[in-house]
């Protein structure tokens, strides 16, 4: 039984994809360069000329970095990359409430969050090493955009960082450019075990809440947090450790409980996304969730910025009728 030989282009794609899946950044760079014209053509056909095309191309490059480990047919990486661009364009079109002028194209299943990708293949520590090299002003929007589940839209990031949406777009664009350079510079180095660090942070989040319910939150704060802690909402400083302790006590005395929903753990930035569980007799006491956005200095938490998930807008009675 004869077989059809793979053409040279597909064979080279397959070799580069396999190398990229094993952590070879130069192979991934070659793949992106080989397919950049086709990827850009897809973006232009859907969005038209403009800055959104450059944003989509940068987003698609990062998505390719995170998702290349899940490509099942290495020789078909070209169509996969174009589908990544198409997906990013759809997201832009949906956010702008524009009608997409193409029919739906089925895509291979992708992992649901960047954190899950990092947890499943060898690139995870390399990516985190690059993220840690970003400046604090660029690192926070990147972590919120690509690694959280409830603070990832431009508007949510703008509220959490207390900056305009345009500033968020600008910082993400700068960060993506810097990440490409940093990833190339750190590709050959040794990297930390991000999975282990994230697991430890999950445990710490649960133990912190359990200690608070036992009345021992003050001990946790004394052991883990800086005495000069700043508690913020956006960029506004609300107080220090005293207010953090008082706020936890008030919530617990009102019957409100927190439950960890998602954890992101870097060396200098940690995000705990919590579900807020209100008591049955006061279901609207707190918003549905809160993100603890924490920065570390010398191994101790020195800043905690709280971002509360807004409640869904209630349906107006006249509309519902």
Buried (B, 14 or more C-beta within 10 A) or exposed (E): EEEEEEEEEBEBBBBBBBBBBEBBBEBBBBBBEBBBEEBBEBBBEBBEEEEBBEBBBBBBBBBBBBBBBBBEEBBBBBBBBBBBBBBBBBEBBEEEEEEBEEEEEEEEEBBEBBBEBBBEBEBBBBBBBBBBBBEEEBBBBBBBBBBBBBBBBBEBBBBBBEBEEEBBBBBBBBBBEBBBEBBBEBBEEEBBEBBEBBBEBBEBBBEBBEBBEEEEBBEBBEEBBBEEBBBBBBEEEBBBBEBBBEBBBEBBEEEBBBEBBBBBBBBBBBBBBBBBBBEEEEEEEBEBBBBBBBBBEEEEBBBBBBBBBEEEEEEEEEEEE
